[in-house]
Amino acid sequence: MKVKKLEVFTDSLLVSSQVNESYVAKEPNMRRYKEKSKELMNTFQTCNIKKIPRSQNKKADALSKLAPLIFAHLTKKVLVEVLKARSIDELEVQDVVTEEDPNWMTPIKKFLQDNELPNDQTEAERVKIKARQYVLQGETLYKKGYLAPLLRCVGPEQSKYLIKEVHEGICGAHFGARSVVAKLMNLGYFWPSMHRDTAEQLKKCDACQIHSPIPRSPKHDLVPITSAWPFHKWGMDIVGPFPPSKGGVKFLLVAIDYFSKWPEVKPLAKITGKQVIDFVWENIICRYGLPGVIVTNNGKQFAEKPFSLWCKEYRINQIFSSVAYPQSNGQVERTNRSIVEGIKTRLGRYESNWLEELPSVLWAIRTTEKASHKKTPYNLVFGSEAVIPAEIGVVTQRIVNMDPEVNQQETMLNLQLLEEARDQAAIQEAKYKQRMEAYYNKKVKNERFKPGDLVLRNNEASKKENQGKLGPKWEGPYTILEAHKGGSYKLADSEGKRLPRHWNGKTLRKFYV
């Protein structure tokens, strides 16, 4: 019709908003319709789509209802165009893949056909030796094989087609590179770099990438967290929900000192920023002094007001662990597990009255020697070992020989020597962490990303709803915006929108295109 400037009016808010980019087309078919619309709009000098009220679109609305009636009753008199397929459906055509010279077969063909060799002497000798393994039949080159009498030689374009067809075609199930190469050879094909080319091409397969297994090996070296002195650095976390107990209590707010491993716990019915402030004030500051560092996860009770402002007011440095795989807060995570396992085992087959078992579990943790520094938390806090009920039931030597006056003097002496005992514990812990770091780093498979790289993100890390057996394990791709020390990254989605928080490198994998 030779129209160059077009204005389109529609009463569909969805259509107009998606084409004008104010709405995002998320459903796959809607995205394809949007792309088709953009492609058609670009054929005009100008093309605008405007949203109008339905009352102003009566003619088009009436015409859309009239068309089916005309088609049903007057098909012989009225010209009706029937769309047999959707405009977004593409016609699939089987291409016949041909090769253009020159390629790796060219010098061998020339030698076998015309006895022609390359000018370079070394290359010429190579061609003469290699040609003994090949046979030329007409224009087709074959290699003498072990799995078949003759293997047809193919070039770069044909090899790409064959890999794609065997890997993801009608008889393919996205098997690995070695299986694809074996199948190609059994079918009677050959080219020199079969395994390398197949591995490179399969690495870029989108379906294989989003469904690939989640690696369990670490991607970054272990960075041990140490504390300079007792009660300077604390880790905090929330445990629960438990079955409701007295007063509706179902959560535990847990804090642990990184140096002495001394835990402080407070049961709560619900946890808010104000309750976190009260807990830090009553259970930490009023007992052990003002902490220098508090390590938490990104929960809103810790990361948002009023707790974040309160920490700034008291000059307490807040450190946030990664969203997924929070190894940087592993100390409190390990304590949480000990508390939960202790409560469960003390309850046995029962699940009620867990709150009554909590003090016993905490006392057990505080009076148990830790593998890292070979001391009990109680000893590092108070300078002496606690007397436990077992020593009363079966009397030990120190209970038998206990003299109140001597005990008082020994206790005062222990307090004087406590600083030296803590220094020795710090040295012992440093040695332990060196051994642990060396063992951990043996299993590390380093994978670093830089800004601009495309990555996929683990669905478990983003805590998406369970997509069932057939759901992908990875989502994306995302773009790396910032790479930070320690293996945390800032991401952006396909539309350039920044994702909140930082993501651990263990939850990401490189995306190949």
Backbone torsions as a table, in degrees:
resi	resn	phi	psi	omega
1	MET	NA	-3.5	177.1
2	LYS	62.5	28.8	176.7
3	VAL	-78.5	131.4	-179.3
4	LYS	-112.1	-28.0	178.5
5	LYS	-122.1	125.0	-171.4
6	LEU	-130.1	137.2	172.3
7	GLU	-121.4	128.2	-177.7
8	VAL	-115.4	131.6	179.3
9	PHE	-116.8	133.1	180.0
10	THR	-143.6	148.8	176.6
11	ASP	-94.7	8.1	178.6
12	SER	-91.5	111.7	177.8
13	LEU	-65.6	-36.5	-178.4
14	LEU	-63.0	-48.8	-177.3
15	VAL	-64.2	-49.7	-176.9
16	SER	-64.0	-39.7	-177.3
17	SER	-71.3	-37.1	179.2
18	GLN	-69.8	-40.9	-179.9
19	VAL	-68.7	-35.3	-179.6
20	ASN	-85.6	7.1	174.1
21	GLU	71.8	9.8	177.1
22	SER	-83.6	-22.8	171.8
23	TYR	-111.4	152.0	177.2
24	VAL	-98.8	128.5	176.6
25	ALA	-84.5	107.4	-176.8
26	LYS	-97.6	-36.4	-178.7
27	GLU	-69.2	134.4	-172.9
28	PRO	-53.9	-45.5	-179.3
29	ASN	-65.6	-37.8	178.8
30	MET	-65.0	-36.6	177.4
31	ARG	-63.4	-41.2	-179.4
32	ARG	-67.6	-39.8	175.6
33	TYR	-62.7	-39.8	178.6
34	LYS	-63.2	-45.0	179.1
35	GLU	-63.1	-39.6	177.5
36	LYS	-64.0	-41.2	178.6
37	SER	-62.4	-44.9	178.7
38	LYS	-61.0	-39.4	179.9
39	GLU	-63.1	-42.2	179.6
40	LEU	-71.1	-37.0	-179.1
41	MET	-65.0	-30.9	-179.4
42	ASN	-70.9	-10.8	178.2
43	THR	-80.5	-10.0	177.3
44	PHE	-100.6	158.8	174.1
45	GLN	-65.3	-47.9	174.3
46	THR	-137.7	142.6	177.9
47	CYS	-149.0	119.5	-178.4
48	ASN	-122.6	141.6	176.0
49	ILE	-116.5	126.3	-176.7
50	LYS	-123.2	143.9	176.0
51	LYS	-89.3	127.9	177.3
52	ILE	-126.3	158.2	177.6
53	PRO	-64.7	154.8	-178.9
54	ARG	-62.6	-29.6	-180.0
55	SER	-65.3	-23.9	179.1
56	GLN	-94.7	6.4	-177.2
57	ASN	-123.4	33.6	-172.9
58	LYS	-69.0	-37.8	-176.6
59	LYS	-65.1	-46.9	179.6
60	ALA	-65.5	-35.9	179.3
61	ASP	-65.7	-43.4	178.3
62	ALA	-65.4	-39.2	-179.7
63	LEU	-64.2	-39.3	-179.8
64	SER	-65.6	-31.4	178.2
65	LYS	-80.6	-27.1	-177.6
66	LEU	-76.4	-31.6	-174.7
67	ALA	-58.4	-46.4	179.2
68	PRO	-62.4	-34.9	179.0
69	LEU	-66.2	-43.3	179.2
70	ILE	-62.8	-42.3	-178.3
71	PHE	-64.8	-34.4	-177.4
72	ALA	-75.4	-34.8	-171.7
73	HIS	-112.8	-24.3	-171.6
74	LEU	-126.6	36.9	-176.0
75	THR	-65.9	-25.0	-178.8
76	LYS	-78.7	-22.2	-175.8
77	LYS	-103.3	-26.0	-174.5
78	VAL	-114.4	134.9	178.4
79	LEU	-74.7	118.8	-178.9
80	VAL	-123.0	129.0	176.9
81	GLU	-93.8	124.8	179.7
82	VAL	-103.7	121.7	177.1
83	LEU	-85.6	109.6	-177.8
84	LYS	-80.8	-17.7	179.4
85	ALA	-144.6	155.9	177.8
86	ARG	-69.1	150.9	-177.9
87	SER	-67.6	-18.8	-178.9
88	ILE	-89.8	-8.6	178.6
89	ASP	-78.2	131.2	179.8
90	GLU	-101.7	139.9	179.1
91	LEU	-73.8	125.9	-179.9
92	GLU	-91.3	126.5	-178.0
93	VAL	-123.7	134.9	177.2
94	GLN	-80.2	111.7	179.8
95	ASP	-81.3	142.6	171.1
96	VAL	-95.3	111.8	-173.4
97	VAL	-86.7	124.3	177.5
98	THR	-118.0	162.3	-178.4
99	GLU	-111.0	143.4	175.3
100	GLU	-106.6	135.5	174.0
101	ASP	-76.2	157.5	-4.9
102	PRO	-88.4	155.4	172.8
103	ASN	-147.2	-166.0	-174.0
104	TRP	-64.1	-21.8	-179.0
105	MET	-82.2	-18.6	-171.4
106	THR	-57.8	-52.3	-179.1
107	PRO	-62.7	-33.3	179.1
108	ILE	-69.2	-42.6	177.8
109	LYS	-61.0	-43.6	-179.2
110	LYS	-63.0	-38.5	-179.6
111	PHE	-69.4	-43.6	-178.7
112	LEU	-71.0	-29.7	-175.8
113	GLN	-88.9	-48.0	-173.6
114	ASP	-121.1	6.3	-177.7
115	ASN	58.2	33.8	-178.1
116	GLU	-97.5	133.1	-177.3
117	LEU	-119.7	156.3	175.6
118	PRO	-64.2	159.7	-178.6
119	ASN	-69.7	-34.8	-179.5
120	ASP	-69.2	127.5	-173.9
121	GLN	-63.5	-44.4	-179.5
122	THR	-62.5	-44.8	179.7
123	GLU	-65.3	-36.8	179.3
124	ALA	-63.3	-43.3	178.7
125	GLU	-62.9	-38.7	179.6
126	ARG	-62.7	-44.7	-179.1
127	VAL	-62.7	-42.2	-179.3
128	LYS	-62.1	-40.6	179.8
129	ILE	-69.7	-43.8	-178.1
130	LYS	-68.1	-32.3	-174.9
131	ALA	-64.5	-20.6	179.6
132	ARG	-64.7	-23.1	-177.4
133	GLN	-90.5	0.3	-173.9
134	TYR	-120.3	155.3	177.1
135	VAL	-131.9	135.8	179.0
136	LEU	-107.0	120.7	176.5
137	GLN	-119.8	104.9	-173.1
138	GLY	67.2	-121.3	177.8
139	GLU	-102.3	1.7	-175.6
140	THR	-102.2	132.4	-180.0
141	LEU	-98.6	136.6	179.0
142	TYR	-125.8	149.9	175.7
143	LYS	-110.0	138.3	175.5
144	LYS	-71.1	123.0	-172.8
145	GLY	-119.1	174.5	177.2
146	TYR	-97.2	-35.8	-178.3
147	LEU	-81.5	-22.1	179.6
148	ALA	-148.5	156.8	-179.4
149	PRO	-57.3	-46.5	-179.6
150	LEU	-136.5	135.6	176.9
151	LEU	-110.8	127.2	-179.2
152	ARG	-71.9	130.5	179.2
153	CYS	-86.4	135.9	-179.4
154	VAL	-127.0	157.0	-179.7
155	GLY	-95.5	-171.4	-174.6
156	PRO	-59.7	-45.7	-176.7
157	GLU	-68.4	-44.3	179.0
158	GLN	-65.2	-36.9	-179.8
159	SER	-65.1	-39.0	177.5
160	LYS	-61.8	-43.8	179.4
161	TYR	-63.3	-45.4	-178.1
162	LEU	-63.0	-42.5	178.9
163	ILE	-61.5	-45.9	-178.8
164	LYS	-63.4	-43.1	-177.8
165	GLU	-66.2	-43.9	-178.5
166	VAL	-72.8	-31.9	-177.2
167	HIS	-78.6	-47.3	-173.7
168	GLU	-129.7	10.6	178.0
169	GLY	-75.5	-164.0	-174.8
170	ILE	-65.2	-26.0	179.2
171	CYS	-108.3	17.0	-178.8
172	GLY	-109.5	149.0	179.1
173	ALA	-131.8	31.8	177.0
174	HIS	56.5	46.7	175.3
175	PHE	-75.8	172.1	-177.9
176	GLY	-74.0	175.2	-173.3
177	ALA	-62.0	-44.1	-176.5
178	ARG	-64.7	-39.0	178.3
179	SER	-66.1	-39.5	178.8
180	VAL	-65.3	-43.1	179.1
181	VAL	-62.8	-43.2	179.2
182	ALA	-61.8	-40.2	179.8
183	LYS	-67.3	-40.8	178.4
184	LEU	-62.8	-41.6	178.8
185	MET	-68.1	-38.2	177.1
186	ASN	-64.5	-31.4	176.5
187	LEU	-75.2	-18.2	175.5
188	GLY	104.6	32.4	178.5
189	TYR	-115.8	155.7	178.8
190	PHE	-156.4	142.9	162.6
191	TRP	-154.3	156.0	-167.6
192	PRO	-60.4	-36.9	-173.6
193	SER	-107.2	46.0	-174.1
194	MET	-60.2	-52.6	-174.3
195	HIS	-67.7	-41.7	-179.2
196	ARG	-64.6	-46.5	-179.3
197	ASP	-64.0	-40.0	-180.0
198	THR	-65.4	-44.3	179.5
199	ALA	-62.4	-40.3	179.6
200	GLU	-65.9	-41.9	-178.1
201	GLN	-71.9	-40.5	-179.8
202	LEU	-68.8	-27.4	178.5
203	LYS	-62.2	-24.6	-177.6
204	LYS	-95.7	2.1	-179.5
205	CYS	-68.5	122.2	-175.6
206	ASP	-65.0	-44.5	-177.6
207	ALA	-63.4	-41.2	179.7
208	CYS	-65.5	-33.9	-177.4
209	GLN	-71.6	-43.0	-176.8
210	ILE	-76.6	-17.4	179.2
211	HIS	-110.0	8.9	-177.4
212	SER	-68.5	151.5	-179.3
213	PRO	-60.8	151.0	179.0
214	ILE	-85.1	118.7	-178.5
215	PRO	-70.1	143.9	179.5
216	ARG	-103.3	-12.3	-179.6
217	SER	-75.6	143.6	-179.2
218	PRO	-67.6	152.1	-178.9
219	LYS	-106.9	-8.7	-177.8
220	HIS	-136.2	150.3	178.3
221	ASP	-62.2	149.4	178.0
222	LEU	-70.4	133.8	176.7
223	VAL	-116.2	98.0	-178.1
224	PRO	-64.0	143.0	177.9
225	ILE	-102.3	123.9	-179.2
226	THR	-121.5	157.8	176.9
227	SER	-118.7	137.4	-175.7
228	ALA	-67.9	-31.7	-172.9
229	TRP	-159.8	158.0	-179.8
230	PRO	-56.9	141.6	173.3
231	PHE	66.5	15.6	175.6
232	HIS	-88.3	-38.8	-177.5
233	LYS	-123.4	125.7	179.6
234	TRP	-121.3	145.4	170.5
235	GLY	-107.0	138.5	-177.5
236	MET	-129.3	146.5	178.3
237	ASP	-160.0	168.1	179.1
238	ILE	-113.3	132.5	178.2
239	VAL	-115.2	135.8	177.9
240	GLY	136.1	-175.3	6.5
241	PRO	-82.1	145.4	171.6
242	PHE	-96.2	169.8	171.4
243	PRO	-59.0	136.2	-177.0
244	PRO	-55.9	133.6	178.9
245	SER	-114.5	-158.3	-178.1
246	LYS	-57.1	132.5	179.8
247	GLY	73.6	16.1	-179.4
248	GLY	72.8	17.2	-178.1
249	VAL	-69.3	129.2	178.9
250	LYS	-145.8	4.4	177.9
251	PHE	-127.7	155.1	171.8
252	LEU	-122.4	129.2	172.2
253	LEU	-98.1	114.8	-171.1
254	VAL	-112.8	136.8	172.4
255	ALA	-134.0	142.9	179.6
256	ILE	-138.9	138.3	177.9
257	ASP	-79.2	129.7	-174.8
258	TYR	-69.1	-25.7	-176.9
259	PHE	-84.5	-56.7	-174.1
260	SER	-90.3	-12.6	-175.9
261	LYS	64.8	30.1	-179.8
262	TRP	-84.5	122.5	-178.4
263	PRO	-94.3	145.2	169.9
264	GLU	-125.1	132.4	-173.8
265	VAL	-135.0	141.7	175.5
266	LYS	-136.4	121.4	177.3
267	PRO	-79.1	139.0	-177.3
268	LEU	-141.5	153.3	175.8
269	ALA	-77.8	-38.2	173.9
270	LYS	-149.5	154.5	-173.5
271	ILE	-118.3	120.3	177.5
272	THR	-120.2	172.4	177.8
273	GLY	-61.2	-36.5	179.2
274	LYS	-66.0	-39.4	179.3
275	GLN	-69.6	-33.0	175.6
276	VAL	-64.6	-41.1	177.2
277	ILE	-61.2	-45.8	179.6
278	ASP	-61.3	-39.8	-179.4
279	PHE	-64.7	-46.4	-179.6
280	VAL	-63.6	-40.0	-178.8
281	TRP	-67.1	-49.1	-174.0
282	GLU	-77.1	-44.6	-170.3
283	ASN	-92.9	-17.0	-178.3
284	ILE	-117.2	-61.0	-173.7
285	ILE	-65.2	-48.0	-176.3
286	CYS	-70.8	-15.2	-178.9
287	ARG	-105.5	-39.0	-171.5
288	TYR	-124.9	1.6	179.5
289	GLY	95.4	174.5	-175.4
290	LEU	-72.5	123.1	178.5
291	PRO	-75.5	155.7	177.2
292	GLY	-91.4	-34.8	-176.0
293	VAL	-137.6	138.9	171.9
294	ILE	-126.1	123.8	179.6
295	VAL	-102.7	124.8	-180.0
296	THR	-137.6	173.2	169.9
297	ASN	-85.4	-168.6	-175.4
298	ASN	-92.9	20.3	178.1
299	GLY	-58.8	147.5	-175.2
300	LYS	-65.1	-25.0	177.8
301	GLN	-64.5	-28.6	-178.2
302	PHE	-98.7	-41.1	-170.0
303	ALA	-85.6	-18.5	-174.8
304	GLU	-111.3	178.0	177.5
305	LYS	-65.3	150.6	3.7
306	PRO	-92.1	-6.5	-172.9
307	PHE	-66.3	-39.3	-178.7
308	SER	-63.4	-41.1	178.1
309	LEU	-67.5	-37.6	179.9
310	TRP	-63.8	-41.2	178.0
311	CYS	-63.5	-40.0	178.0
312	LYS	-64.8	-37.1	-179.2
313	GLU	-63.7	-38.5	-180.0
314	TYR	-95.2	9.6	178.6
315	ARG	55.6	42.7	174.2
316	ILE	-95.5	123.9	-178.5
317	ASN	-79.4	121.7	178.4
318	GLN	-95.4	130.5	175.9
319	ILE	-120.6	128.7	-177.4
320	PHE	-105.6	134.8	178.1
321	SER	-81.3	171.1	-178.3
322	SER	-66.8	156.5	-178.7
323	VAL	-63.1	-45.1	179.9
324	ALA	-118.6	150.4	-178.3
325	TYR	52.8	62.8	-171.4
326	PRO	-78.7	67.3	179.7
327	GLN	-63.8	-26.3	-178.3
328	SER	-67.5	-14.5	175.0
329	ASN	-119.0	31.8	-175.2
330	GLY	-66.3	-27.1	-179.0
331	GLN	-60.9	-49.0	-179.4
332	VAL	-73.1	-31.8	176.8
333	GLU	-61.9	-41.2	178.5
334	ARG	-65.3	-39.2	177.9
335	THR	-65.8	-40.7	176.8
336	ASN	-56.0	-45.2	-179.5
337	ARG	-63.4	-40.6	179.3
338	SER	-63.3	-40.9	-179.7
339	ILE	-65.5	-47.2	-177.9
340	VAL	-64.6	-45.5	179.8
341	GLU	-64.7	-38.4	178.1
342	GLY	-62.9	-43.8	179.3
343	ILE	-64.6	-43.7	-178.1
344	LYS	-62.0	-45.5	-177.7
345	THR	-70.4	-33.0	177.7
346	ARG	-70.8	-31.7	177.9
347	LEU	-75.4	-25.2	-178.3
348	GLY	67.2	-121.6	-178.2
349	ARG	-88.5	-0.6	-178.4
350	TYR	-102.7	154.9	-178.2
351	GLU	-120.5	2.0	-178.3
352	SER	-99.8	167.5	177.2
353	ASN	59.7	33.4	179.1
354	TRP	-67.1	-28.1	-178.6
355	LEU	-64.7	-32.6	-179.6
356	GLU	-70.9	-24.0	-180.0
357	GLU	-86.4	-12.1	-175.3
358	LEU	-60.7	-47.5	-179.7
359	PRO	-59.3	-37.6	179.4
360	SER	-65.4	-40.0	179.6
361	VAL	-65.9	-43.0	178.9
362	LEU	-63.0	-41.0	179.6
363	TRP	-63.9	-38.6	178.7
364	ALA	-63.7	-41.9	179.6
365	ILE	-65.9	-41.1	-176.3
366	ARG	-70.5	-23.4	-176.9
367	THR	-109.8	16.7	178.9
368	THR	-106.8	134.2	-179.3
369	GLU	-65.9	136.9	179.6
370	LYS	-95.2	140.9	-177.0
371	ALA	-65.9	-28.0	-173.8
372	SER	-70.5	-42.9	-177.4
373	HIS	-122.7	5.2	176.0
374	LYS	59.5	28.9	177.5
375	LYS	-131.4	157.6	172.2
376	THR	-87.0	148.3	175.3
377	PRO	-55.0	-36.9	179.9
378	TYR	-61.4	-41.6	-178.9
379	ASN	-64.9	-43.1	-178.1
380	LEU	-71.9	-22.6	179.5
381	VAL	-87.0	-45.1	-172.2
382	PHE	-109.7	-8.1	175.7
383	GLY	88.7	-8.5	180.0
384	SER	-139.8	161.0	176.5
385	GLU	-80.8	143.0	-179.9
386	ALA	-77.2	151.9	173.2
387	VAL	-88.8	121.4	-177.8
388	ILE	-104.3	160.1	-175.6
389	PRO	-56.4	-27.9	-179.7
390	ALA	-61.6	-31.4	-179.2
391	GLU	-74.1	-15.9	175.6
392	ILE	-87.9	-38.5	179.6
393	GLY	-66.4	-47.0	174.5
394	VAL	-120.5	104.6	-168.2
395	VAL	-66.6	132.6	176.4
396	THR	-95.1	174.0	-175.7
397	GLN	-64.1	-40.3	-177.2
398	ARG	-70.4	-25.9	176.5
399	ILE	-74.6	-40.2	-179.6
400	VAL	-63.9	-43.3	-173.9
401	ASN	-94.1	13.5	-176.6
402	MET	-72.2	122.8	175.0
403	ASP	-114.9	124.5	-175.9
404	PRO	-53.7	-42.4	-177.5
405	GLU	-70.3	-46.0	178.7
406	VAL	-63.4	-39.7	179.8
407	ASN	-60.6	-38.8	178.8
408	GLN	-63.7	-43.4	-179.7
409	GLN	-66.8	-42.3	179.9
410	GLU	-64.7	-37.3	178.6
411	THR	-64.8	-42.8	178.1
412	MET	-63.7	-39.2	178.4
413	LEU	-65.7	-40.9	177.6
414	ASN	-60.3	-38.7	178.1
415	LEU	-65.2	-36.8	177.9
416	GLN	-66.5	-35.5	-178.5
417	LEU	-89.1	2.0	-175.5
418	LEU	-63.3	-37.3	-179.3
419	GLU	-62.1	-41.9	178.1
420	GLU	-65.8	-40.1	178.9
421	ALA	-62.4	-38.3	178.1
422	ARG	-68.3	-37.4	176.3
423	ASP	-61.6	-43.5	178.7
424	GLN	-64.3	-38.8	177.8
425	ALA	-64.5	-38.7	178.6
426	ALA	-64.7	-40.0	178.1
427	ILE	-65.3	-44.2	179.9
428	GLN	-62.6	-41.0	179.9
429	GLU	-67.3	-38.4	178.4
430	ALA	-61.9	-41.6	177.5
431	LYS	-63.4	-42.9	-179.9
432	TYR	-61.4	-43.2	-178.7
433	LYS	-70.7	-29.6	174.6
434	GLN	-64.2	-44.0	178.0
435	ARG	-64.1	-42.8	180.0
436	MET	-64.1	-40.9	179.2
437	GLU	-63.9	-43.3	179.6
438	ALA	-62.7	-41.9	179.3
439	TYR	-66.1	-43.5	-177.9
440	TYR	-65.6	-42.5	-174.8
441	ASN	-69.0	-17.2	176.2
442	LYS	-64.6	-29.3	-176.0
443	LYS	-92.8	-1.2	-174.7
444	VAL	-74.0	132.8	171.1
445	LYS	-113.7	94.9	-171.7
446	ASN	-62.2	130.5	174.1
447	GLU	-143.6	111.1	-177.9
448	ARG	-110.2	144.5	176.1
449	PHE	-115.6	152.3	177.6
450	LYS	-125.0	159.9	-179.5
451	PRO	-53.9	134.0	-178.5
452	GLY	101.6	-17.5	179.4
453	ASP	-70.2	147.3	174.3
454	LEU	-94.3	133.3	-178.3
455	VAL	-136.1	158.1	169.7
456	LEU	-104.1	151.5	-178.3
457	ARG	-115.9	138.0	-179.7
458	ASN	-64.3	129.5	179.7
459	ASN	-63.1	-31.5	178.5
460	GLU	-64.7	-35.8	-178.9
461	ALA	-68.5	-38.8	-178.9
462	SER	-81.2	-5.0	176.6
463	LYS	57.3	42.1	176.0
464	LYS	-73.7	160.9	178.9
465	GLU	-63.3	148.9	-179.2
466	ASN	-60.3	124.2	-176.9
467	GLN	-97.3	9.7	176.5
468	GLY	84.2	-175.5	-176.4
469	LYS	-62.3	-34.3	-173.9
470	LEU	-93.8	1.7	-179.8
471	GLY	-73.0	149.7	179.0
472	PRO	-70.7	150.5	177.4
473	LYS	-84.4	-20.8	-176.9
474	TRP	-125.5	150.6	178.0
475	GLU	-129.0	156.1	-179.4
476	GLY	140.0	-158.3	10.0
477	PRO	-84.8	157.6	174.2
478	TYR	-118.1	158.9	179.2
479	THR	-106.4	135.0	176.5
480	ILE	-74.5	120.4	177.2
481	LEU	-93.9	-44.6	-178.0
482	GLU	-137.9	139.1	175.4
483	ALA	-115.7	122.7	-175.9
484	HIS	-110.2	158.4	178.6
485	LYS	-65.0	139.7	-179.7
486	GLY	96.4	-0.9	174.1
487	GLY	89.2	27.9	174.1
488	SER	-110.6	147.9	-172.3
489	TYR	-137.3	150.6	173.6
490	LYS	-104.3	130.9	-172.5
491	LEU	-116.4	159.7	171.2
492	ALA	-132.6	144.6	-179.9
493	ASP	-80.2	-174.6	-175.3
494	SER	-64.6	-20.3	178.6
495	GLU	-95.5	5.9	177.9
496	GLY	86.3	4.5	-178.9
497	LYS	-80.7	129.9	-179.2
498	ARG	-70.1	135.2	175.5
499	LEU	-83.2	143.5	178.9
500	PRO	-68.5	149.7	175.0
501	ARG	67.3	175.8	178.1
502	HIS	-101.9	153.6	-176.5
503	TRP	-119.6	135.8	-179.4
504	ASN	-70.1	141.0	-179.2
505	GLY	-61.0	-24.0	179.7
506	LYS	-69.2	-21.3	-179.8
507	THR	-89.3	1.0	-175.3
508	LEU	-119.0	155.8	171.0
509	ARG	-145.2	151.0	-175.4
510	LYS	-67.1	140.6	177.8
511	PHE	-107.5	126.8	-177.9
512	TYR	-103.6	136.4	178.6
513	VAL	-124.1	NA	NA
